[in-house]
Amino acid sequence: MKTITLEFEDQEWQILEEGIADPIDWIQNAANVKIGKVRNRIVAKEQARLMETDRKTMPASIEGLLESFFSQTDYLNAADRVTAAPPDPILSND
């Protein structure tokens, strides 16, 4: 399990409390929604990848599909993909 700490200036926290009854719960729910969306995308992507191979079986559970996806030898998370991507010639100052 990962624990994160977020820091807000006092006034920023007051702004959150003005607009949201429970900012901590709202932040957790926002993360949960993102996790659910990305999980669904990963599962669909992994099912498609496995269907294109000559494998005879496929994991039957979401957890199994996630394990299969993350155990790929060439797997890169989002931060690693950004680092590995060639620079955008339009954005470079060369």
MDAnalysis code that builds the backbone (N, CA, C; Angstrom):
import MDAnalysis as mda
import numpy as np

u = mda.Universe.empty(282, n_residues=94, atom_resindex=np.repeat(np.arange(94), 3), trajectory=True)
u.add_TopologyAttr("name", ["N", "CA", "C"] * 94)
u.add_TopologyAttr("resid", np.arange(1, 95))
u.add_TopologyAttr("resname", ["MET", "LYS", "THR", "ILE", "THR", "LEU", "GLU", "PHE", "GLU", "ASP", "GLN", "GLU", "TRP", "GLN", "ILE", "LEU", "GLU", "GLU", "GLY", "ILE", "ALA", "ASP", "PRO", "ILE", "ASP", "TRP", "ILE", "GLN", "ASN", "ALA", "ALA", "ASN", "VAL", "LYS", "ILE", "GLY", "LYS", "VAL", "ARG", "ASN", "ARG", "ILE", "VAL", "ALA", "LYS", "GLU", "GLN", "ALA", "ARG", "LEU", "MET", "GLU", "THR", "ASP", "ARG", "LYS", "THR", "MET", "PRO", "ALA", "SER", "ILE", "GLU", "GLY", "LEU", "LEU", "GLU", "SER", "PHE", "PHE", "SER", "GLN", "THR", "ASP", "TYR", "LEU", "ASN", "ALA", "ALA", "ASP", "ARG", "VAL", "THR", "ALA", "ALA", "PRO", "PRO", "ASP", "PRO", "ILE", "LEU", "SER", "ASN", "ASP"])
u.atoms.positions = np.array([
    [0.849, -1.186, 0.000],
    [0.000, 0.000, 0.000],
    [0.884, 1.236, 0.000],
    [0.481, 2.221, -0.739],
    [1.205, 3.489, -0.807],
    [0.450, 4.544, 0.001],
    [1.198, 5.357, 0.694],
    [0.636, 6.501, 1.404],
    [1.261, 7.749, 0.807],
    [0.423, 8.722, 0.509],
    [0.947, 9.974, -0.030],
    [0.581, 11.111, 0.920],
    [1.351, 12.152, 0.865],
    [1.084, 13.349, 1.650],
    [0.949, 14.516, 0.683],
    [-0.106, 15.258, 0.831],
    [-0.323, 16.445, 0.016],
    [-0.199, 17.667, 0.917],
    [0.387, 18.705, 0.397],
    [0.537, 19.937, 1.173],
    [-0.215, 21.062, 0.481],
    [-0.976, 21.801, 1.271],
    [-1.728, 22.945, 0.784],
    [-1.429, 24.131, 1.678],
    [-1.356, 25.293, 1.099],
    [-1.284, 26.507, 1.902],
    [-2.595, 26.616, 2.674],
    [-2.572, 27.321, 3.802],
    [-3.781, 27.451, 4.629],
    [-4.956, 27.995, 3.820],
    [-4.689, 29.017, 3.026],
    [-5.775, 29.611, 2.254],
    [-6.289, 28.648, 1.180],
    [-5.397, 27.869, 0.586],
    [-5.829, 26.873, -0.398],
    [-6.755, 25.853, 0.251],
    [-6.424, 25.429, 1.477],
    [-7.281, 24.476, 2.185],
    [-8.633, 25.109, 2.505],
    [-8.622, 26.384, 2.897],
    [-9.885, 27.082, 3.146],
    [-10.739, 27.118, 1.879],
    [-10.103, 27.328, 0.737],
    [-10.830, 27.342, -0.530],
    [-11.458, 25.980, -0.781],
    [-10.692, 24.915, -0.564],
    [-11.255, 23.570, -0.733],
    [-12.439, 23.350, 0.207],
    [-12.280, 23.751, 1.468],
    [-13.356, 23.562, 2.443],
    [-14.583, 24.402, 2.109],
    [-14.388, 25.516, 1.443],
    [-15.521, 26.350, 1.038],
    [-16.342, 25.651, -0.044],
    [-15.659, 24.944, -0.936],
    [-16.360, 24.345, -2.067],
    [-16.688, 22.874, -1.920],
    [-16.070, 22.201, -0.940],
    [-16.234, 20.751, -0.791],
    [-16.453, 20.446, 0.686],
    [-17.503, 19.692, 0.983],
    [-17.818, 19.384, 2.382],
    [-16.701, 18.598, 3.063],
    [-16.089, 17.647, 2.356],
    [-15.017, 16.833, 2.928],
    [-13.892, 16.712, 1.900],
    [-12.941, 17.662, 1.907],
    [-11.881, 17.650, 0.891],
    [-11.067, 16.360, 0.861],
    [-10.772, 15.786, 2.005],
    [-9.978, 14.542, 2.022],
    [-10.737, 13.424, 1.322],
    [-12.010, 13.286, 1.616],
    [-12.837, 12.271, 0.970],
    [-12.935, 12.545, -0.525],
    [-13.078, 13.797, -0.911],
    [-13.177, 14.162, -2.319],
    [-11.893, 13.799, -3.067],
    [-10.742, 14.082, -2.472],
    [-9.458, 13.756, -3.099],
    [-9.327, 12.245, -3.258],
    [-9.697, 11.487, -2.221],
    [-9.638, 10.020, -2.297],
    [-10.569, 9.499, -3.385],
    [-11.781, 10.056, -3.456],
    [-12.728, 9.628, -4.488],
    [-12.219, 9.962, -5.887],
    [-11.593, 11.118, -6.057],
    [-11.040, 11.486, -7.362],
    [-9.959, 10.487, -7.776],
    [-9.106, 10.098, -6.841],
    [-8.069, 9.101, -7.129],
    [-8.705, 7.753, -7.467],
    [-9.743, 7.366, -6.721],
    [-10.421, 6.083, -6.978],
    [-11.053, 6.046, -8.369],
    [-11.647, 7.151, -8.788],
    [-12.254, 7.216, -10.123],
    [-11.169, 7.066, -11.186],
    [-10.052, 7.754, -11.020],
    [-8.948, 7.648, -11.983],
    [-8.420, 6.224, -12.025],
    [-8.243, 5.609, -10.862],
    [-7.769, 4.225, -10.798],
    [-8.723, 3.307, -11.559],
    [-10.018, 3.477, -11.364],
    [-11.002, 2.655, -12.053],
    [-10.942, 2.817, -13.559],
    [-10.809, 4.043, -14.027],
    [-10.737, 4.296, -15.472],
    [-9.481, 3.683, -16.078],
    [-8.344, 3.873, -15.418],
    [-7.100, 3.328, -15.937],
    [-7.131, 1.797, -15.863],
    [-7.675, 1.237, -14.781],
    [-7.798, -0.220, -14.654],
    [-8.596, -0.778, -15.834],
    [-9.723, -0.167, -16.140],
    [-10.546, -0.643, -17.254],
    [-9.788, -0.581, -18.574],
    [-9.033, 0.490, -18.770],
    [-8.247, 0.646, -19.995],
    [-7.158, -0.421, -20.084],
    [-6.480, -0.688, -18.952],
    [-5.431, -1.706, -18.916],
    [-6.014, -3.084, -19.221],
    [-7.138, -3.419, -18.600],
    [-7.754, -4.734, -18.801],
    [-8.107, -4.933, -20.276],
    [-8.734, -3.937, -20.889],
    [-9.096, -4.045, -22.304],
    [-7.847, -4.164, -23.172],
    [-6.833, -3.387, -22.869],
    [-5.591, -3.410, -23.634],
    [-4.900, -4.769, -23.505],
    [-4.871, -5.312, -22.299],
    [-4.209, -6.598, -22.068],
    [-4.985, -7.740, -22.709],
    [-6.310, -7.705, -22.636],
    [-7.109, -8.728, -23.309],
    [-6.823, -8.712, -24.813],
    [-6.788, -7.541, -25.405],
    [-6.508, -7.424, -26.836],
    [-5.104, -7.924, -27.155],
    [-4.133, -7.573, -26.330],
    [-2.752, -8.012, -26.564],
    [-2.654, -9.526, -26.510],
    [-3.286, -10.125, -25.516],
    [-3.222, -11.576, -25.365],
    [-3.962, -12.298, -26.487],
    [-5.047, -11.708, -26.981],
    [-5.792, -12.319, -28.086],
    [-4.952, -12.351, -29.359],
    [-4.040, -11.402, -29.514],
    [-3.195, -11.331, -30.711],
    [-2.025, -12.303, -30.666],
    [-1.780, -12.922, -29.521],
    [-0.668, -13.864, -29.399],
    [-1.173, -15.275, -29.686],
    [-0.250, -16.215, -29.678],
    [-0.633, -17.612, -29.894],
    [-0.916, -18.339, -28.581],
    [-1.116, -17.604, -27.523],
    [-1.437, -18.210, -26.224],
    [-2.764, -18.933, -26.293],
    [-2.853, -20.023, -25.601],
    [-4.081, -20.811, -25.578],
    [-4.996, -20.422, -24.417],
    [-4.434, -19.748, -23.429],
    [-5.222, -19.352, -22.267],
    [-5.034, -17.871, -21.979],
    [-5.962, -17.354, -21.172],
    [-5.909, -15.962, -20.767],
    [-6.336, -15.913, -19.302],
    [-5.744, -15.037, -18.501],
    [-6.201, -14.922, -17.117],
    [-7.708, -14.675, -17.070],
    [-8.378, -15.327, -16.126],
    [-9.833, -15.226, -16.023],
    [-10.274, -14.078, -15.127],
    [-9.350, -13.500, -14.378],
    [-9.730, -12.440, -13.446],
    [-9.073, -11.122, -13.832],
    [-9.652, -10.055, -13.323],
    [-9.058, -8.731, -13.530],
    [-7.667, -8.694, -12.912],
    [-7.527, -9.250, -11.727],
    [-6.212, -9.264, -11.073],
    [-5.190, -9.996, -11.924],
    [-5.594, -11.120, -12.529],
    [-4.685, -11.877, -13.383],
    [-4.285, -11.091, -14.613],
    [-5.237, -10.381, -15.206],
    [-4.926, -9.551, -16.369],
    [-3.991, -8.410, -15.994],
    [-4.213, -7.819, -14.825],
    [-3.324, -6.744, -14.357],
    [-1.919, -7.279, -14.118],
    [-1.808, -8.450, -13.487],
    [-0.491, -9.061, -13.268],
    [0.210, -9.317, -14.591],
    [-0.532, -9.831, -15.567],
    [0.024, -10.108, -16.884],
    [0.523, -8.815, -17.529],
    [-0.275, -7.770, -17.445],
    [0.091, -6.478, -18.035],
    [1.361, -5.921, -17.399],
    [1.403, -5.882, -16.073],
    [2.538, -5.269, -15.383],
    [3.797, -6.130, -15.426],
    [3.676, -7.419, -15.752],
    [4.855, -8.286, -15.778],
    [5.517, -8.341, -17.153],
    [5.020, -7.580, -18.117],
    [5.666, -7.550, -19.432],
    [7.090, -7.022, -19.279],
    [8.005, -7.651, -19.984],
    [9.411, -7.256, -19.839],
    [9.663, -5.833, -20.324],
    [8.854, -5.363, -21.262],
    [9.055, -4.008, -21.778],
    [8.077, -2.995, -21.179],
    [7.451, -3.347, -20.055],
    [6.480, -2.440, -19.420],
    [7.169, -1.172, -18.940],
    [6.554, -0.044, -19.231],
    [6.983, 1.251, -18.700],
    [5.758, 1.964, -18.143],
    [5.896, 2.532, -16.948],
    [4.783, 3.328, -16.422],
    [4.776, 4.691, -17.122],
    [3.792, 5.515, -16.808],
    [3.623, 6.787, -17.518],
    [4.859, 7.680, -17.413],
    [5.446, 7.770, -16.237],
    [6.632, 8.618, -16.066],
    [7.795, 8.100, -16.901],
    [7.969, 6.786, -16.929],
    [9.049, 6.203, -17.727],
    [8.801, 6.378, -19.220],
    [7.534, 6.300, -19.656],
    [7.219, 6.502, -21.070],
    [7.537, 7.931, -21.497],
    [7.258, 8.897, -20.626],
    [7.575, 10.294, -20.944],
    [9.080, 10.471, -21.051],
    [9.818, 9.883, -20.137],
    [11.279, 9.983, -20.148],
    [11.866, 9.312, -21.384],
    [11.292, 8.175, -21.778],
    [11.824, 7.402, -22.904],
    [11.421, 7.973, -24.258],
    [10.414, 8.822, -24.288],
    [9.915, 9.349, -25.567],
    [10.929, 10.311, -26.174],
    [11.079, 10.242, -27.487],
    [11.978, 11.222, -28.120],
    [11.404, 12.626, -27.966],
    [12.250, 13.623, -27.915],
    [11.743, 14.996, -27.761],
    [10.872, 15.406, -28.945],
    [9.864, 16.169, -28.659],
    [8.959, 16.663, -29.693],
    [9.683, 17.771, -30.457],
    [9.906, 17.590, -31.778],
    [10.655, 18.603, -32.531],
    [9.960, 19.967, -32.550],
    [8.660, 19.978, -32.416],
    [7.925, 21.255, -32.412],
    [8.199, 22.024, -31.126],
    [8.405, 21.267, -30.026],
    [8.612, 21.907, -28.726],
    [10.077, 22.174, -28.412],
    [10.992, 21.557, -29.149],
    [12.410, 21.746, -28.831],
    [12.879, 23.122, -29.307],
    [13.893, 23.604, -28.650],
    [14.422, 24.934, -28.964],
    [15.684, 24.856, -29.818],
    [15.877, 23.792, -30.528],
    [17.099, 23.630, -31.341],
    [17.158, 24.586, -32.486],
])
